[in-house]
Amino acid sequence: MGTVDFTEFNYRFTMNDEGTSFDIEPADNFEMIVHLYNPTIQQIMPRSMKLTLKAGGSSFLLLMKGFSTEDFAMVGKMPTEFEYAIANKVSGEWEDAFWGSFKNEVNQSGSSAYINRMTDVFNISGVLNSFLPPDNKNGYVGDATTLTFAIGQDPAANKASLQCGLVQNGREMIQLDGVMKNLSEQPIDIMQFTKSPSLLEAVVAMISGISIEEGTVTLLDDLSASLKISNCAEALGLVFAMSNARRNYANYQTIDDYAQQLNGLVSASMTCKGVNQQIPMRIETAKIGIDYWAVPALNFADENGYVSLTDMLDKESIEYMVNIADHAAVPMYKSLITVNQLIRYMRTLSGTVKEQQQKLQQQ
């Protein structure tokens, strides 16, 4: 076995000119300096982007199954706090474009020196900031965002919580809050599904047996929707099946059958500031272009029955949203591939560090 101490992983990895490997040297924190492609000048700027990680707080031990093999166990000594920054040198000086912090809180259920993601209570929270300066020459006005998140898991209660918020240029854009419950007796380790060749299989496996007991989505600090899903895997399976049917030009009855099944699993309502009522929501079948699709519908007090979202927004906006949802599978699948590539790279990187340490010891 081997231990990687991320609390004192103070090395600088600088990419070589060819971009094929890294030169390694001691540093105050963990740093990785790589080449940057500048779209303005359409050129690669050597060693012009830098990732910095600074550890803090206390620490805990974690068996890193994703980096381990049958013959070798890799243990990570993980800090409870991390500060990070991603900077670029486009202007000639290092300027932070992204920065933030992460915090890990773990309450161990046993006496083991190692934490167990499947049995110990943990809470992960963080803040991610970004700033892209204005470019008056090209007409870009600039952008500043703050993303906050908190993820918690309580295996004893078989529940997990999620909070996420996005502020853009000082305006609250979206806030997500949810409480999920694992309906099965066996908790799920998400890492084992990153190798799945099928996006559908991976996503369904990750949420199999999960229900959303409480869910809230708030837009622009005003419009708020509450959501409950009794079985997420079954609901997602219906959405995928309905999407496949739509691509094959399914008729109204086929899509409406899926919509009614979703209504048996999903319940929701909507409200906004200044309105002292909860507006019921359900899934209704509507025609979008030449296809039928299941869309959210609202039951307003002054309306007879439900009014679908397609009747409240213009046709172009609806088709745009449907196309986004319909084609999101491709980048999601590529993200799973990226995770695998990152794991393989980290294994190679760990071997490189070990080799460099052996060479220093021999000297």
N, C-alpha and C positions, 0 to 999 in steps of 0.2 A: 504494500500500500504506500501511498504518497500523499503528502499534505501540501496544498497550495494556500499560502497565507495571504488572503486578499486584504487583510488589515495593514500589511506592510509590503504590498506588491509594488514596490517603488522602482519601476523600470521605465525607460523610455525606448519605444520601438519606432525607429525611423526608417521609412521605406527607402530602398535603394533607387538609383536612377532608372533602372529597368522596370521597377514595380513588381519584382519577382520575390523579394524577401525583405527582411528587416535587419538593421543594425541595432544591437541591444546594448544599453548602458544604464548605470544607476541614475535615478532621478529623485526629486522630492516626493513625487506622487506617481501614479500610473499615467503614462502618456503614450499616445499613438499618433504619429505624424505621417500623413499620407498625401498623395498627389490630389489636386483639385482641378476639375474641368471648369473653366470659366466660360459660360455661354455667351457673355457679352463680346469677348474677343475671340471666342471659339478656339481656345488653346488650353492645353494642360499646364497648370502651374505647379511645378515640382514642390513637394513638401509644403503645401499652403493650407492644409486643413489639419486641425489638431483636436484630439479627444483627450480630456483630462478627467481622471477620477480621483477623488480625495476621500479616504476612509475616515470614519469617526465613530464615537460612541463605544459600546462594548462589543462583544463578539460571541458567535456560536459556531458549532461544528455541524457540517452537513455532508452526508455521503452524496457525492455528485454522480448519480446513476447514469446520466446521459454521457458522461465522459469516462466511465469505468468500463472494464471488460470482465470476462469470467476469471481472468488471472491477475487483474490489477484493479485495485480500488482507489479511486481518487477522492480525497476528503478536502472540502473547502472550509477554511476558517474565515467565516463571513462577518463583516462588520455590521452593526445594527443601523449605521447611517452612512450614506454616500452623498457626496456633492459631485456634480459633473458639469462639464462645460464643453461645448463644441465651438471652436473658433476658426476663423479663416484669416488669411493674410493677403486678401485681394487689394487692400489699400496700402500694403507695405508694412503695416503693423498688425499684430494679433488683435482681433476684435471678436468678442463672443456673439454668436448668432443664436445659440441655444444654451440654456443653463438651468440648473435646478437641483433638487435634492430628493433622495429616497430614504425612507425609514422602515426598518423591519422590527416588529415587536413579536417575540415568541414566548409563549407560556408552555413549558414542557409538561407533559402528562406523566412522565416516568422519571427514573433516576439515571437514564443513559446519558452519556456525555454528548451524544449526537441527537439532533432534533429529527423528528419524523414528520414529514409534511402531511402524512395521512392520519396521524393521531393527535398531534400537538396543535394548540390554538395559535394562530398567527394573524397578524395584521400588517399589511403593506400599504404605505401611503407615500405620496410624492407630489412634487410641484415641478412642472416643466414650463419654462419661459422661452419665448422666442422674440427676436427683434430683427426685422429686415429693414434697413434704412431706406429712406426715399432716394429715388434716382431721378432728379429733375431733367436730366438729359434725355432719358427714355420715357418720361412721363409716369414713372412708378411712384405712388404716394407713400409707400412704406406700410409696414404691418407689425403689430405687436400682439402677442397672445399669451395667455396664462392658462395652463391646463392643470387641474388638481384632481387627484384620484385617491381612493382608499378602498382596499380589498381585504376582507376579513373572512376567516374560516374557523368554525367551531365544530370539530368532528363529533364531540360528545352529543351536541344538539342536532347534528346532521344538517347544519345550516351554514350559509355563506352570505356575506353582504357586499354590496358594491355601491360606491358613490363616485361620481365623475362630473366635473364642471368645466366649461370652457368660457373664458372671457376674451373677447377680441376688441382691441383698441378701446378698452375701458367699458365695453358693453357686455353684459351677461347674455351669452348666446344660447347655451343649453346646460341643463342640470339633470343628471340621471341618478336615481336612487332605487335600490332594489334589495330584496331579501329572497334568497333562493334556498330550496330544501332538496336534499338528496333523498329520493324515495327508496333507494335500495340500501341494503345493509353494508355493501362494499363501496368505500369511497373511491374516487377516480383520480388517477395520476395522469394529468394532461400530457406530460412529457412522452409517454409511451405511444401517443397518437401522432406525433410529428413525422413519423416514418410512413404513414399511410399513403398508398399510391392514389387513393381516391379522396377528394375533398369532402364529398358527401359522407363517406364512411368515417372520416376523421371527425367532422363536426357532429354527426349523430352520436358517435361513440363518446365524445367529450361531454355531451349534455344528456346522455341516456339516463332516464330516471330522475331528471331534475325538474322541479316545478318552481315557478315564480310566485311566491306567496304575496309579495307586495312589490310593485314597481311603479315608478313615477318618472315621467319625462316632462320637463318644464322648458319652454322656449321663450327667449327674450324676457325672462323674469316675469312672465305674464301667463301665457297659454300653458295649461298643465293637463297631462293625460295620465290617468291611473290604469294599471294593467295587472291582470292575474292570468297565469297560464298553468293549468293543472298538470300537463305533461309536455315539456318542451320538445323532447325527441319526437313524440307523435305529431306535434304541431309542425315542427320543422320538416318532418317527412311529408306531410300533406302539402306544405308550401313547395317543396322540391317537385313532388308529383304533379301539382297543379301547373308549375312553371313548365315542366316537360310537356304536359297536355296542351298548354297554350301555344308552344312552339310548333305543335302538330295541328294547329287550327281547330282545337276542340270547340264543340258547340256550347250554347248557353247552359244546358242541363248538366253537362259534364263539369263545368267550372262551378256551377251553383252547388253541386253535390259536395265539392271540396269546401266551398264557403260555409255550408251548413255544418259540416264536420268540424271546421275551425271554430265556429260559434259555440260548439259543445265543449271546447277546450279553453277558449279565450273569453275573458270578460273585461270590459274597459269602460271608462267614462272620461269626460273632459270638462274642464272649467277654466275660467280666466278671471283676473281681477275685475271687480265691479259687477260680476254676475253671481248672485247668491243662489246658485243651483249647480248640481252635477248633471251634465248632459250625457245620457247613455250613448254608448257606441256599440256597433256590431259590424260584422263583415257582410257586405252586399256584393252582388255580381253586377258588373257594369261593362259596357262595351267601350273599348279604347281602340280607336282606329278600326281595323277589321277583326280584332281579337276581343275575347271576353276575359275579364280579370276580376279577382276578388279584391275589393278596396274597402277601407274604413267608411262607415256611414254614421251620422249623428242624428239623434232624435230631439229636435228643438221643441220648446213648449208651444210655439205657434205653428208647428207643422204637423200634418197628419202622416205619421210613420217616419221612416228614416230617410235622410237626405245623404246621398253618397258624396264622397270627396270630389268625384269627377264633376258634380253639379255646382261645386263651390269654387273651383279653380278653373283657369282657362285650359283648353285642350293641350296646348303646347307644354305647359308646366307638368300636367299629368303624364304625358308620354315621356317627358324627360325623366321624371322620377321612376317610372316603371322600367325604363331602359337602364338606369343606373343600378336598380336592384337586380335586374335580369342578368347583367353582365359583371356583377361584382364577384362572381365565383372565380373568374380567371385570376385577378390579382390576389385574392385570398389564397388560392391554391399555390401561386408563386411564393407567397409569404411562408408557407409551410416548407417549400423547397429551400428558401433562404435560411430557415432555422436549421435544417440539416447541414447546409453548407457551413454555417457558423460553428456548429458542433464539431464538424470535421476539422475546421480551421483551428479551433481552440485546442484540439488534440495535438495537431501538428505544432502549434505554438508552444504548448507545454513541453513537448519533446525537444524543441529548439532551446528553450530556457534551460532544461536539464542538461543538454549537451554543452551549452555555454558555461554552466556552473562547473561541470566536470573539467572542462579545459582550464578554467581559472584555478581549480584545485590542483591540477597537474603542474601548473606554472609555479 
